[in-house]
Amino acid sequence: MNNVITLVPDDATLWEIAHQAAAAGLHLIDNGKRWALASEIPPGWKAVPLDASQLIRSAA
């Protein structure tokens, strides 16, 4: 499978991109200058750890 990379806009919030990554089954990655969403982590990038349980807000 080819790696799919989507650069994250500079004005996006972490909340928005974390949800987008989780919904699409992608990694949130960082190269020290930019954030992106990717299906695989390319060389020179690192995964930003996301705790899925923190992405779910309680309706209560």
All heavy atoms as TSV, in Angstrom:
chain	resi	resn	atom	element	x	y	z
A	1	MET	N	N	0.845	-1.176	0.000
A	1	MET	CA	C	0.000	0.000	0.000
A	1	MET	C	C	0.891	1.240	0.000
A	1	MET	O	O	1.876	1.317	0.723
A	1	MET	CB	C	-0.892	-0.024	1.238
A	1	MET	CG	C	-1.780	1.172	1.381
A	1	MET	SD	S	-2.991	0.879	2.686
A	1	MET	CE	C	-2.752	2.333	3.643
A	2	ASN	N	N	0.540	2.222	-0.792
A	2	ASN	CA	C	1.283	3.476	-0.828
A	2	ASN	C	C	0.952	4.309	0.398
A	2	ASN	O	O	-0.163	4.273	0.903
A	2	ASN	CB	C	0.933	4.284	-2.078
A	2	ASN	CG	C	1.455	3.634	-3.331
A	2	ASN	OD1	O	2.428	2.911	-3.298
A	2	ASN	ND2	N	0.797	3.901	-4.438
A	3	ASN	N	N	1.952	5.047	0.856
A	3	ASN	CA	C	1.726	5.922	1.997
A	3	ASN	C	C	0.918	7.135	1.550
A	3	ASN	O	O	1.206	7.733	0.526
A	3	ASN	CB	C	3.069	6.368	2.589
A	3	ASN	CG	C	2.924	6.974	3.961
A	3	ASN	OD1	O	1.893	6.846	4.599
A	3	ASN	ND2	N	3.947	7.635	4.421
A	4	VAL	N	N	-0.089	7.481	2.311
A	4	VAL	CA	C	-0.906	8.649	2.039
A	4	VAL	C	C	-0.540	9.695	3.070
A	4	VAL	O	O	-0.598	9.429	4.270
A	4	VAL	CB	C	-2.413	8.305	2.149
A	4	VAL	CG1	C	-3.254	9.553	1.989
A	4	VAL	CG2	C	-2.781	7.245	1.137
A	5	ILE	N	N	-0.116	10.867	2.620
A	5	ILE	CA	C	0.271	11.934	3.538
A	5	ILE	C	C	-0.570	13.170	3.248
A	5	ILE	O	O	-0.690	13.592	2.108
A	5	ILE	CB	C	1.766	12.288	3.414
A	5	ILE	CG1	C	2.626	11.073	3.770
A	5	ILE	CG2	C	2.119	13.476	4.297
A	5	ILE	CD1	C	4.102	11.296	3.588
A	6	THR	N	N	-1.162	13.719	4.287
A	6	THR	CA	C	-1.926	14.961	4.200
A	6	THR	C	C	-1.304	15.957	5.157
A	6	THR	O	O	-1.257	15.704	6.363
A	6	THR	CB	C	-3.402	14.719	4.594
A	6	THR	OG1	O	-3.946	13.697	3.767
A	6	THR	CG2	C	-4.213	15.988	4.468
A	7	LEU	N	N	-0.800	17.075	4.631
A	7	LEU	CA	C	-0.246	18.109	5.501
A	7	LEU	C	C	-1.373	18.797	6.252
A	7	LEU	O	O	-2.453	19.023	5.710
A	7	LEU	CB	C	0.545	19.135	4.697
A	7	LEU	CG	C	1.849	18.630	4.100
A	7	LEU	CD1	C	2.480	19.721	3.238
A	7	LEU	CD2	C	2.820	18.178	5.174
A	8	VAL	N	N	-1.124	19.116	7.501
A	8	VAL	CA	C	-2.110	19.766	8.351
A	8	VAL	C	C	-1.977	21.277	8.206
A	8	VAL	O	O	-0.868	21.814	8.292
A	8	VAL	CB	C	-1.885	19.350	9.823
A	8	VAL	CG1	C	-2.802	20.118	10.748
A	8	VAL	CG2	C	-2.074	17.846	9.980
A	9	PRO	N	N	-3.094	21.986	7.981
A	9	PRO	CA	C	-3.025	23.456	7.905
A	9	PRO	C	C	-2.484	24.054	9.199
A	9	PRO	O	O	-2.712	23.526	10.284
A	9	PRO	CB	C	-4.481	23.881	7.689
A	9	PRO	CG	C	-5.175	22.660	7.191
A	9	PRO	CD	C	-4.448	21.486	7.789
A	10	ASP	N	N	-1.768	25.159	9.084
A	10	ASP	CA	C	-1.158	25.806	10.248
A	10	ASP	C	C	-2.182	26.265	11.278
A	10	ASP	O	O	-1.867	26.376	12.452
A	10	ASP	CB	C	-0.313	27.012	9.810
A	10	ASP	CG	C	0.943	26.584	9.071
A	10	ASP	OD1	O	1.415	25.451	9.277
A	10	ASP	OD2	O	1.449	27.397	8.286
A	11	ASP	N	N	-3.414	26.534	10.849
A	11	ASP	CA	C	-4.420	27.035	11.791
A	11	ASP	C	C	-5.315	25.938	12.366
A	11	ASP	O	O	-6.252	26.225	13.098
A	11	ASP	CB	C	-5.269	28.125	11.136
A	11	ASP	CG	C	-6.049	27.623	9.929
A	11	ASP	OD1	O	-5.765	26.511	9.427
A	11	ASP	OD2	O	-6.942	28.360	9.467
A	12	ALA	N	N	-5.021	24.675	12.073
A	12	ALA	CA	C	-5.825	23.568	12.597
A	12	ALA	C	C	-5.521	23.371	14.078
A	12	ALA	O	O	-4.404	23.602	14.534
A	12	ALA	CB	C	-5.515	22.291	11.840
A	13	THR	N	N	-6.527	22.952	14.826
A	13	THR	CA	C	-6.321	22.675	16.245
A	13	THR	C	C	-5.943	21.207	16.425
A	13	THR	O	O	-6.278	20.356	15.597
A	13	THR	CB	C	-7.586	22.971	17.067
A	13	THR	OG1	O	-8.606	22.038	16.705
A	13	THR	CG2	C	-8.057	24.399	16.873
A	14	LEU	N	N	-5.240	20.922	17.505
A	14	LEU	CA	C	-4.867	19.546	17.799
A	14	LEU	C	C	-6.114	18.672	17.925
A	14	LEU	O	O	-6.141	17.539	17.465
A	14	LEU	CB	C	-4.026	19.479	19.076
A	14	LEU	CG	C	-3.586	18.088	19.499
A	14	LEU	CD1	C	-2.788	17.397	18.397
A	14	LEU	CD2	C	-2.796	18.150	20.788
A	15	TRP	N	N	-7.158	19.214	18.530
A	15	TRP	CA	C	-8.410	18.464	18.691
A	15	TRP	C	C	-8.958	18.035	17.330
A	15	TRP	O	O	-9.330	16.887	17.140
A	15	TRP	CB	C	-9.424	19.342	19.441
A	15	TRP	CG	C	-10.734	18.680	19.697
A	15	TRP	CD1	C	-11.885	18.870	19.014
A	15	TRP	CD2	C	-11.019	17.698	20.690
A	15	TRP	NE1	N	-12.879	18.084	19.525
A	15	TRP	CE2	C	-12.370	17.350	20.553
A	15	TRP	CE3	C	-10.272	17.089	21.677
A	15	TRP	CZ2	C	-12.979	16.408	21.379
A	15	TRP	CZ3	C	-10.882	16.154	22.498
A	15	TRP	CH2	C	-12.220	15.828	22.343
A	16	GLU	N	N	-8.990	18.960	16.377
A	16	GLU	CA	C	-9.520	18.656	15.038
A	16	GLU	C	C	-8.685	17.590	14.332
A	16	GLU	O	O	-9.229	16.635	13.775
A	16	GLU	CB	C	-9.532	19.918	14.168
A	16	GLU	CG	C	-10.501	20.979	14.615
A	16	GLU	CD	C	-10.287	22.313	13.909
A	16	GLU	OE1	O	-9.170	22.587	13.410
A	16	GLU	OE2	O	-11.261	23.079	13.869
A	17	ILE	N	N	-7.377	17.765	14.347
A	17	ILE	CA	C	-6.554	16.819	13.584
A	17	ILE	C	C	-6.439	15.467	14.279
A	17	ILE	O	O	-6.326	14.444	13.615
A	17	ILE	CB	C	-5.169	17.397	13.245
A	17	ILE	CG1	C	-4.390	17.804	14.487
A	17	ILE	CG2	C	-5.294	18.543	12.276
A	17	ILE	CD1	C	-3.004	18.319	14.205
A	18	ALA	N	N	-6.502	15.449	15.597
A	18	ALA	CA	C	-6.491	14.173	16.304
A	18	ALA	C	C	-7.734	13.368	15.965
A	18	ALA	O	O	-7.660	12.158	15.720
A	18	ALA	CB	C	-6.395	14.402	17.812
A	19	HIS	N	N	-8.877	14.037	15.921
A	19	HIS	CA	C	-10.120	13.344	15.541
A	19	HIS	C	C	-10.070	12.880	14.086
A	19	HIS	O	O	-10.521	11.789	13.761
A	19	HIS	CB	C	-11.331	14.247	15.773
A	19	HIS	CG	C	-11.831	14.169	17.169
A	19	HIS	ND1	N	-12.661	13.184	17.613
A	19	HIS	CD2	C	-11.584	14.956	18.239
A	19	HIS	CE1	C	-12.915	13.360	18.885
A	19	HIS	NE2	N	-12.262	14.436	19.297
A	20	GLN	N	N	-9.537	13.708	13.209
A	20	GLN	CA	C	-9.427	13.337	11.800
A	20	GLN	C	C	-8.520	12.118	11.643
A	20	GLN	O	O	-8.850	11.191	10.906
A	20	GLN	CB	C	-8.894	14.505	10.988
A	20	GLN	CG	C	-8.875	14.242	9.500
A	20	GLN	CD	C	-8.388	15.448	8.703
A	20	GLN	OE1	O	-8.188	16.536	9.243
A	20	GLN	NE2	N	-8.187	15.246	7.428
A	21	ALA	N	N	-7.399	12.102	12.346
A	21	ALA	CA	C	-6.479	10.969	12.283
A	21	ALA	C	C	-7.152	9.699	12.793
A	21	ALA	O	O	-7.080	8.647	12.153
A	21	ALA	CB	C	-5.214	11.259	13.081
A	22	ALA	N	N	-7.804	9.792	13.944
A	22	ALA	CA	C	-8.464	8.627	14.533
A	22	ALA	C	C	-9.569	8.099	13.627
A	22	ALA	O	O	-9.695	6.897	13.418
A	22	ALA	CB	C	-9.012	8.976	15.909
A	23	ALA	N	N	-10.374	9.000	13.068
A	23	ALA	CA	C	-11.492	8.583	12.214
A	23	ALA	C	C	-11.011	7.904	10.935
A	23	ALA	O	O	-11.665	6.996	10.432
A	23	ALA	CB	C	-12.359	9.793	11.866
A	24	ALA	N	N	-9.866	8.337	10.428
A	24	ALA	CA	C	-9.349	7.790	9.174
A	24	ALA	C	C	-8.363	6.646	9.393
A	24	ALA	O	O	-7.864	6.065	8.429
A	24	ALA	CB	C	-8.684	8.900	8.361
A	25	GLY	N	N	-8.056	6.326	10.644
A	25	GLY	CA	C	-7.089	5.275	10.932
A	25	GLY	C	C	-5.669	5.652	10.525
A	25	GLY	O	O	-4.891	4.800	10.115
A	26	LEU	N	N	-5.345	6.942	10.645
A	26	LEU	CA	C	-4.029	7.443	10.250
A	26	LEU	C	C	-3.210	7.835	11.468
A	26	LEU	O	O	-3.747	8.028	12.557
A	26	LEU	CB	C	-4.186	8.659	9.333
A	26	LEU	CG	C	-4.917	8.431	8.022
A	26	LEU	CD1	C	-5.153	9.753	7.310
A	26	LEU	CD2	C	-4.140	7.467	7.137
A	27	HIS	N	N	-1.905	7.957	11.264
A	27	HIS	CA	C	-1.003	8.458	12.295
A	27	HIS	C	C	-0.944	9.975	12.192
A	27	HIS	O	O	-0.923	10.524	11.089
A	27	HIS	CB	C	0.424	7.937	12.081
A	27	HIS	CG	C	0.555	6.462	12.122
A	27	HIS	ND1	N	0.582	5.751	13.297
A	27	HIS	CD2	C	0.661	5.551	11.130
A	27	HIS	CE1	C	0.714	4.479	13.031
A	27	HIS	NE2	N	0.760	4.325	11.716
A	28	LEU	N	N	-0.882	10.648	13.317
A	28	LEU	CA	C	-0.544	12.067	13.347
A	28	LEU	C	C	0.968	12.095	13.475
A	28	LEU	O	O	1.524	11.505	14.406
A	28	LEU	CB	C	-1.213	12.765	14.526
A	28	LEU	CG	C	-0.839	14.228	14.761
A	28	LEU	CD1	C	-1.114	15.075	13.517
A	28	LEU	CD2	C	-1.583	14.770	15.967
A	29	ILE	N	N	1.657	12.724	12.515
A	29	ILE	CA	C	3.115	12.711	12.499
A	29	ILE	C	C	3.674	14.130	12.499
A	29	ILE	O	O	2.968	15.081	12.168
A	29	ILE	CB	C	3.663	11.910	11.296
A	29	ILE	CG1	C	3.177	12.494	9.965
A	29	ILE	CG2	C	3.281	10.440	11.411
A	29	ILE	CD1	C	3.788	11.851	8.735
A	30	ASP	N	N	4.952	14.236	12.875
A	30	ASP	CA	C	5.605	15.534	13.043
A	30	ASP	C	C	7.054	15.404	12.584
A	30	ASP	O	O	7.709	14.399	12.852
A	30	ASP	CB	C	5.538	15.900	14.529
A	30	ASP	CG	C	6.464	17.021	14.936
A	30	ASP	OD1	O	6.497	18.050	14.247
A	30	ASP	OD2	O	7.146	16.854	15.960
A	31	ASN	N	N	7.548	16.422	11.863
A	31	ASN	CA	C	8.953	16.419	11.452
A	31	ASN	C	C	9.728	17.570	12.096
A	31	ASN	O	O	10.827	17.897	11.672
A	31	ASN	CB	C	9.095	16.461	9.928
A	31	ASN	CG	C	8.724	17.795	9.323
A	31	ASN	OD1	O	8.242	18.701	10.003
A	31	ASN	ND2	N	8.917	17.936	8.033
A	32	GLY	N	N	9.144	18.197	13.098
A	32	GLY	CA	C	9.784	19.320	13.761
A	32	GLY	C	C	9.402	20.661	13.163
A	32	GLY	O	O	9.648	21.703	13.756
A	33	LYS	N	N	8.809	20.635	11.978
A	33	LYS	CA	C	8.374	21.867	11.313
A	33	LYS	C	C	6.901	21.829	10.942
A	33	LYS	O	O	6.231	22.847	10.945
A	33	LYS	CB	C	9.193	22.102	10.041
A	33	LYS	CG	C	10.656	22.323	10.306
A	33	LYS	CD	C	11.409	22.518	9.019
A	33	LYS	CE	C	12.898	22.643	9.301
A	33	LYS	NZ	N	13.685	22.741	8.098
A	34	ARG	N	N	6.422	20.667	10.572
A	34	ARG	CA	C	5.033	20.503	10.110
A	34	ARG	C	C	4.409	19.290	10.762
A	34	ARG	O	O	5.106	18.358	11.153
A	34	ARG	CB	C	4.984	20.280	8.579
A	34	ARG	CG	C	5.409	21.412	7.708
A	34	ARG	CD	C	4.534	22.651	7.794
A	34	ARG	NE	N	3.115	22.406	7.720
A	34	ARG	CZ	C	2.333	22.752	6.715
A	34	ARG	NH1	N	2.834	23.364	5.677
A	34	ARG	NH2	N	1.044	22.519	6.756
A	35	TRP	N	N	3.096	19.288	10.834
A	35	TRP	CA	C	2.330	18.119	11.239
A	35	TRP	C	C	1.631	17.602	9.999
A	35	TRP	O	O	1.302	18.367	9.084
A	35	TRP	CB	C	1.290	18.473	12.288
A	35	TRP	CG	C	1.847	18.725	13.649
A	35	TRP	CD1	C	3.159	18.878	13.993
A	35	TRP	CD2	C	1.107	18.860	14.848
A	35	TRP	NE1	N	3.264	19.101	15.333
A	35	TRP	CE2	C	2.023	19.093	15.883
A	35	TRP	CE3	C	-0.233	18.809	15.145
A	35	TRP	CZ2	C	1.625	19.267	17.200
A	35	TRP	CZ3	C	-0.634	18.987	16.456
A	35	TRP	CH2	C	0.288	19.210	17.475
A	36	ALA	N	N	1.391	16.298	9.978
A	36	ALA	CA	C	0.706	15.683	8.852
A	36	ALA	C	C	-0.022	14.439	9.349
A	36	ALA	O	O	0.221	13.949	10.450
A	36	ALA	CB	C	1.707	15.315	7.754
A	37	LEU	N	N	-0.906	13.933	8.503
A	37	LEU	CA	C	-1.583	12.660	8.737
A	37	LEU	C	C	-1.037	11.690	7.702
A	37	LEU	O	O	-0.913	12.043	6.518
A	37	LEU	CB	C	-3.094	12.800	8.572
A	37	LEU	CG	C	-3.773	13.853	9.455
A	37	LEU	CD1	C	-5.263	13.908	9.132
A	37	LEU	CD2	C	-3.552	13.553	10.913
A	38	ALA	N	N	-0.697	10.480	8.129
A	38	ALA	CA	C	-0.110	9.518	7.198
A	38	ALA	C	C	-0.495	8.101	7.578
A	38	ALA	O	O	-0.689	7.781	8.750
A	38	ALA	CB	C	1.408	9.650	7.190
A	39	SER	N	N	-0.580	7.240	6.566
A	39	SER	CA	C	-0.893	5.836	6.816
A	39	SER	C	C	0.336	5.086	7.326
A	39	SER	O	O	0.214	4.096	8.032
A	39	SER	CB	C	-1.441	5.170	5.550
A	39	SER	OG	O	-0.544	5.349	4.467
A	40	GLU	N	N	1.534	5.546	6.965
A	40	GLU	CA	C	2.795	4.988	7.452
A	40	GLU	C	C	3.693	6.151	7.848
A	40	GLU	O	O	3.571	7.243	7.305
A	40	GLU	CB	C	3.480	4.167	6.363
A	40	GLU	CG	C	2.681	2.959	5.915
A	40	GLU	CD	C	3.342	2.215	4.767
A	40	GLU	OE1	O	4.556	2.398	4.535
A	40	GLU	OE2	O	2.645	1.454	4.101
A	41	ILE	N	N	4.604	5.908	8.767
A	41	ILE	CA	C	5.502	6.972	9.236
A	41	ILE	C	C	6.761	6.980	8.369
A	41	ILE	O	O	7.545	6.037	8.407
A	41	ILE	CB	C	5.859	6.771	10.718
A	41	ILE	CG1	C	4.572	6.697	11.552
A	41	ILE	CG2	C	6.763	7.892	11.206
A	41	ILE	CD1	C	4.771	6.229	12.961
A	42	PRO	N	N	6.959	8.038	7.575
A	42	PRO	CA	C	8.126	8.094	6.696
A	42	PRO	C	C	9.402	8.455	7.469
A	42	PRO	O	O	9.327	8.992	8.580
A	42	PRO	CB	C	7.765	9.186	5.691
A	42	PRO	CG	C	6.764	10.033	6.373
A	42	PRO	CD	C	6.053	9.153	7.368
A	43	PRO	N	N	10.570	8.175	6.878
A	43	PRO	CA	C	11.825	8.544	7.523
A	43	PRO	C	C	11.877	10.048	7.800
A	43	PRO	O	O	11.413	10.852	6.993
A	43	PRO	CB	C	12.887	8.158	6.488
A	43	PRO	CG	C	12.226	7.140	5.620
A	43	PRO	CD	C	10.771	7.494	5.602
A	44	GLY	N	N	12.413	10.411	8.949
A	44	GLY	CA	C	12.532	11.814	9.326
A	44	GLY	C	C	11.311	12.356	10.052
A	44	GLY	O	O	11.310	13.495	10.487
A	45	TRP	N	N	10.272	11.555	10.155
A	45	TRP	CA	C	9.052	11.959	10.858
A	45	TRP	C	C	8.886	11.067	12.077
A	45	TRP	O	O	9.414	9.966	12.140
A	45	TRP	CB	C	7.829	11.800	9.947
A	45	TRP	CG	C	7.797	12.752	8.801
A	45	TRP	CD1	C	8.570	12.687	7.679
A	45	TRP	CD2	C	6.975	13.891	8.659
A	45	TRP	NE1	N	8.257	13.730	6.840
A	45	TRP	CE2	C	7.276	14.487	7.416
A	45	TRP	CE3	C	5.989	14.474	9.448
A	45	TRP	CZ2	C	6.646	15.625	6.951
A	45	TRP	CZ3	C	5.349	15.615	8.986
A	45	TRP	CH2	C	5.681	16.180	7.752
A	46	LYS	N	N	8.124	11.534	13.070
A	46	LYS	CA	C	7.814	10.721	14.239
A	46	LYS	C	C	6.324	10.802	14.519
A	46	LYS	O	O	5.667	11.796	14.206
A	46	LYS	CB	C	8.619	11.166	15.454
A	46	LYS	CG	C	8.303	12.574	15.908
A	46	LYS	CD	C	9.104	12.974	17.118
A	46	LYS	CE	C	8.696	14.403	17.489
A	46	LYS	NZ	N	9.324	14.880	18.684
A	47	ALA	N	N	5.804	9.744	15.094
A	47	ALA	CA	C	4.382	9.707	15.442
A	47	ALA	C	C	4.134	10.555	16.681
A	47	ALA	O	O	4.937	10.566	17.612
A	47	ALA	CB	C	3.937	8.275	15.688
A	48	VAL	N	N	3.035	11.276	16.684
A	48	VAL	CA	C	2.585	12.024	17.856
A	48	VAL	C	C	1.607	11.109	18.579
A	48	VAL	O	O	0.575	10.740	18.016
A	48	VAL	CB	C	1.902	13.350	17.445
A	48	VAL	CG1	C	1.360	14.076	18.661
A	48	VAL	CG2	C	2.862	14.221	16.649
A	49	PRO	N	N	1.940	10.699	19.799
A	49	PRO	CA	C	1.057	9.759	20.496
A	49	PRO	C	C	-0.308	10.371	20.795
A	49	PRO	O	O	-0.391	11.497	21.286
A	49	PRO	CB	C	1.808	9.416	21.776
A	49	PRO	CG	C	2.845	10.469	21.940
A	49	PRO	CD	C	3.085	11.088	20.595
A	50	LEU	N	N	-1.336	9.641	20.454
A	50	LEU	CA	C	-2.709	10.056	20.729
A	50	LEU	C	C	-3.367	8.977	21.565
A	50	LEU	O	O	-3.302	7.804	21.224
A	50	LEU	CB	C	-3.504	10.228	19.430
A	50	LEU	CG	C	-3.013	11.287	18.470
A	50	LEU	CD1	C	-3.815	11.229	17.179
A	50	LEU	CD2	C	-3.116	12.657	19.098
A	51	ASP	N	N	-3.992	9.368	22.643
A	51	ASP	CA	C	-4.731	8.442	23.482
A	51	ASP	C	C	-6.194	8.514	23.050
A	51	ASP	O	O	-6.862	9.516	23.301
A	51	ASP	CB	C	-4.573	8.825	24.952
A	51	ASP	CG	C	-5.276	7.872	25.902
A	51	ASP	OD1	O	-6.024	6.990	25.442
A	51	ASP	OD2	O	-5.072	8.022	27.117
A	52	ALA	N	N	-6.661	7.472	22.385
A	52	ALA	CA	C	-8.022	7.467	21.858
A	52	ALA	C	C	-9.065	7.738	22.937
A	52	ALA	O	O	-10.087	8.373	22.673
A	52	ALA	CB	C	-8.320	6.160	21.158
A	53	SER	N	N	-8.786	7.303	24.154
A	53	SER	CA	C	-9.764	7.536	25.214
A	53	SER	C	C	-9.908	9.020	25.538
A	53	SER	O	O	-10.945	9.456	26.038
A	53	SER	CB	C	-9.367	6.764	26.484
A	53	SER	OG	O	-8.155	7.281	27.015
A	54	GLN	N	N	-8.895	9.813	25.257
A	54	GLN	CA	C	-8.974	11.250	25.501
A	54	GLN	C	C	-9.745	11.979	24.391
A	54	GLN	O	O	-10.099	13.135	24.554
A	54	GLN	CB	C	-7.557	11.852	25.586
A	54	GLN	CG	C	-6.762	11.301	26.742
A	54	GLN	CD	C	-7.365	11.669	28.076
A	54	GLN	OE1	O	-7.824	12.780	28.272
A	54	GLN	NE2	N	-7.373	10.734	29.000
A	55	LEU	N	N	-9.985	11.296	23.259
A	55	LEU	CA	C	-10.674	11.923	22.142
A	55	LEU	C	C	-12.187	11.812	22.264
A	55	LEU	O	O	-12.908	12.423	21.494
A	55	LEU	CB	C	-10.219	11.304	20.828
A	55	LEU	CG	C	-8.739	11.451	20.516
A	55	LEU	CD1	C	-8.412	10.734	19.209
A	55	LEU	CD2	C	-8.339	12.908	20.438
A	56	ILE	N	N	-12.652	11.049	23.223
A	56	ILE	CA	C	-14.087	10.833	23.382
A	56	ILE	C	C	-14.573	11.696	24.540
A	56	ILE	O	O	-14.104	11.538	25.670
A	56	ILE	CB	C	-14.398	9.352	23.642
A	56	ILE	CG1	C	-13.886	8.495	22.486
A	56	ILE	CG2	C	-15.887	9.153	23.870
A	56	ILE	CD1	C	-13.921	7.021	22.747
A	57	ARG	N	N	-15.461	12.598	24.250
A	57	ARG	CA	C	-16.032	13.438	25.310
A	57	ARG	C	C	-17.308	12.796	25.824
A	57	ARG	O	O	-18.137	12.335	25.054
A	57	ARG	CB	C	-16.353	14.822	24.783
A	57	ARG	CG	C	-15.127	15.657	24.533
A	57	ARG	CD	C	-15.541	17.071	24.210
A	57	ARG	NE	N	-14.370	17.913	24.082
A	57	ARG	CZ	C	-14.384	19.145	23.638
A	57	ARG	NH1	N	-15.535	19.677	23.264
A	57	ARG	NH2	N	-13.293	19.844	23.551
A	58	SER	N	N	-17.465	12.809	27.086
A	58	SER	CA	C	-18.666	12.266	27.697
A	58	SER	C	C	-19.841	13.194	27.450
A	58	SER	O	O	-19.718	14.412	27.542
A	58	SER	CB	C	-18.452	12.091	29.200
A	58	SER	OG	O	-19.656	11.737	29.819
A	59	ALA	N	N	-20.987	12.613	27.131
A	59	ALA	CA	C	-22.202	13.388	26.920
A	59	ALA	C	C	-22.846	13.765	28.259
A	59	ALA	O	O	-23.744	14.588	28.314
A	59	ALA	CB	C	-23.191	12.610	26.072
A	60	ALA	N	N	-22.367	13.153	29.332
A	60	ALA	CA	C	-22.951	13.412	30.653
A	60	ALA	C	C	-22.494	14.730	31.225
A	60	ALA	O	O	-21.506	15.261	30.966
A	60	ALA	CB	C	-22.589	12.277	31.605
